[in-house]
Amino acid sequence: MSVSAFISYLRLERNYSEHTIKAYQKDIEAFAAFCKEGCGEENLEKVSYPLIRNWIVELSDQGVSNRTINRKISSLQAYYKFLLKVGDITISPLVKHRALKTSKKVEVPFSEMEMESILLEIPFTDDFEGERDKLIIELLYTTGMRRTELVNLKVKDVDFSGQVLKVLGKRNKERILPLLPSTIEQVDKYLNKRSELKKVMDTPYLLLTKEGLKIYETLVYRTINKYFSLVSSKVKRSPHILRHTFATHLLNRGADLNSVKELLGHSSLASTQVYTHNSIAELKKVYKEAHPRNKK
């Protein structure tokens, strides 16, 4: 069974995003190239675990992190699981594989003060790009949506009267997100500037470039990095950190974990719980400041 059949399966049956599909394909093709160069094996169905282990060792020798190696092997596991499903193999070469140990990844969210500085103090330019950039930040921070979800937003997804937004998440799962009055106001300001563009090619999409084309993920990343570098010294400044910030700030202020899970579009609480370490730190701070025993 070809890799292309697996890719079609991910796209048509599993409804994976194009970003995820490309990552899977890149990992599998890199492993296929290793097999061909290392021992002349071109049929991945005949690969045994020792060859996969040799690839892991080579990646490690190249300085690839354990976390990245685990992700690559996860792509292989998905591929061999597919081969099992269609009956091309009877046992996966990765059946006894154990993931490499990794250090716990702690991502530091932006503080409320940093967010206030961005949205209230930074002088965005009074033109189309200025209003668009501010809306990108406002939407990511006030809804917690993913970068891909933001890029694919359409004008019709905004319900001004209901003050909600329809988002199409992973595996085409739809969810409705509430919008704050400040966000509604910013959408309105942006649309006024958008209407002044000389040419709009991708009409259905909400967020556009000044050429009238749908924005892309790299533009979103650059926008976040550009503005947050003005107010934050944090090493990592990305759209995902804004999603992390959204969840952390809600939890810090007493939001229910299940509610945050629904807003983020997570399928399980386990995915949402990675955001709780910061809220626990905040609880400890409040506890120490408030408990009378701590005064003695």
DAJOSUL-V298755 format. One record per residue. RES is the residue in one small letter. SS is DSSP state (H for helix, E for strand, - for the rest). PHI is phi in degrees with one decimal (none if undefined). Layout:
res | ss | phi
RES | SS | PHI
RES | SS | PHI
//
This chain:
res | ss | phi
m | - | none
s | - | -75.0
v | H | -63.8
s | H | -62.0
a | H | -66.9
f | H | -65.5
i | H | -63.8
s | H | -62.8
y | H | -62.1
l | H | -63.5
r | H | -76.3
l | H | -89.2
e | - | -99.2
r | - | -94.6
n | - | 57.0
y | - | -70.6
s | - | -70.9
e | H | -62.2
h | H | -61.6
t | H | -66.9
i | H | -60.5
k | H | -63.4
a | H | -65.5
y | H | -59.1
q | H | -62.7
k | H | -61.7
d | H | -64.1
i | H | -67.6
e | H | -66.8
a | H | -66.2
f | H | -67.9
a | H | -61.3
a | H | -65.4
f | H | -62.8
c | H | -63.2
k | H | -67.7
e | H | -73.2
g | H | -76.0
c | H | -142.5
g | - | 74.8
e | - | -85.8
e | - | -106.1
n | - | -99.4
l | H | -66.1
e | H | -69.7
k | H | -97.4
v | - | -68.9
s | - | -108.2
y | H | -60.8
p | H | -54.2
l | H | -68.8
i | H | -64.5
r | H | -62.7
n | H | -62.9
w | H | -65.7
i | H | -60.3
v | H | -63.3
e | H | -62.8
l | H | -60.5
s | H | -63.0
d | H | -63.9
q | - | -81.4
g | - | 90.2
v | - | -70.9
s | - | -68.5
n | H | -59.1
r | H | -63.0
t | H | -68.9
i | H | -61.0
n | H | -58.8
r | H | -66.5
k | H | -64.6
i | H | -67.8
s | H | -61.3
s | H | -64.2
l | H | -63.3
q | H | -60.6
a | H | -64.7
y | H | -66.0
y | H | -70.8
k | H | -65.2
f | H | -65.5
l | H | -62.7
l | H | -64.2
k | H | -60.8
v | H | -90.1
g | - | 84.8
d | - | -79.6
i | - | -135.4
t | - | -106.9
i | - | -150.1
s | - | -80.3
p | - | -65.9
l | - | -102.8
v | - | -59.0
k | - | -107.7
h | - | -69.4
r | - | -119.3
a | - | -61.3
l | - | -69.8
k | - | -71.7
t | - | -133.0
s | - | -76.7
k | - | -65.1
k | - | -85.5
v | - | -110.8
e | - | -103.3
v | - | -90.4
p | - | -75.0
f | - | -73.3
s | - | -80.1
e | H | -62.7
m | H | -66.6
e | H | -64.7
m | H | -66.2
e | H | -64.7
s | H | -62.2
i | H | -64.3
l | H | -84.4
l | H | -114.0
e | H | -113.9
i | - | -69.0
p | - | -82.9
f | - | -67.1
t | - | -64.5
d | - | -88.4
d | - | -140.9
f | H | -56.7
e | H | -67.5
g | H | -64.3
e | H | -67.9
r | H | -66.4
d | H | -61.9
k | H | -66.2
l | H | -66.9
i | H | -57.6
i | H | -66.5
e | H | -60.6
l | H | -66.9
l | H | -63.3
y | H | -78.5
t | H | -91.6
t | H | -119.3
g | - | 73.6
m | - | -68.8
r | - | -78.1
r | H | -59.3
t | H | -62.0
e | H | -64.5
l | H | -63.7
v | H | -59.3
n | - | -94.0
l | - | -62.0
k | E | -116.2
v | H | -56.2
k | H | -68.5
d | H | -75.4
v | E | -90.0
d | E | -104.5
f | - | -66.7
s | - | -68.7
g | - | -86.4
q | - | 51.9
v | E | -135.7
l | E | -133.0
k | E | -93.1
v | E | -122.9
l | E | -101.4
g | - | -94.6
k | H | -60.5
r | H | 55.7
n | H | 57.3
k | - | -85.2
e | E | -90.7
r | E | -141.4
i | E | -108.4
l | E | -114.9
p | E | -71.8
l | - | -115.7
l | - | -76.1
p | H | -55.7
s | H | -64.5
t | H | -72.5
i | H | -57.6
e | H | -61.9
q | H | -71.0
v | H | -60.9
d | H | -64.2
k | H | -62.1
y | H | -65.1
l | H | -62.9
n | H | -63.1
k | H | -70.2
r | H | -62.2
s | - | -67.2
e | - | -90.0
l | - | -63.1
k | - | -67.9
k | - | -143.9
v | - | -122.0
m | - | -87.5
d | - | -94.5
t | - | -51.9
p | - | -64.7
y | E | -80.2
l | - | -71.2
l | - | -98.9
l | E | -126.1
t | - | -82.0
k | - | -69.3
e | - | -85.2
g | - | 85.1
l | - | -104.7
k | E | -58.0
i | - | -66.8
y | - | -128.6
e | H | -62.0
t | H | -64.2
l | H | -62.5
v | H | -62.5
y | H | -61.0
r | H | -62.5
t | H | -62.4
i | H | -63.6
n | H | -63.2
k | H | -60.9
y | H | -77.0
f | H | -74.7
s | - | -67.2
l | - | -79.8
v | - | -124.4
s | - | -130.3
s | - | -97.8
k | - | -61.8
v | - | -66.5
k | - | -98.7
r | - | -129.5
s | - | -143.1
p | H | -57.7
h | H | -66.9
i | H | -65.2
l | H | -68.3
r | H | -64.3
h | H | -63.6
t | H | -64.6
f | H | -53.7
a | H | -65.8
t | H | -64.3
h | H | -65.4
l | H | -64.9
l | H | -65.7
n | H | -60.7
r | - | -98.8
g | - | 95.6
a | - | -65.4
d | - | -71.5
l | H | -58.1
n | H | -64.9
s | H | -66.8
v | H | -64.3
k | H | -57.3
e | H | -66.8
l | H | -64.0
l | H | -78.1
g | - | 79.2
h | - | -79.6
s | - | -85.7
s | - | -142.8
l | H | -64.7
a | H | -56.9
s | H | -67.8
t | H | -78.4
q | H | -66.0
v | - | -65.5
y | - | -88.2
t | H | -83.6
h | H | -62.9
n | H | -73.4
s | H | -68.8
i | H | -65.5
a | H | -62.0
e | H | -67.0
l | H | -61.9
k | H | -61.8
k | H | -63.8
v | H | -62.8
y | H | -60.1
k | H | -66.6
e | H | -75.3
a | H | -98.5
h | - | -74.4
p | H | -60.7
r | H | -66.8
n | H | -76.1
k | H | -85.6
k | - | -96.6
//
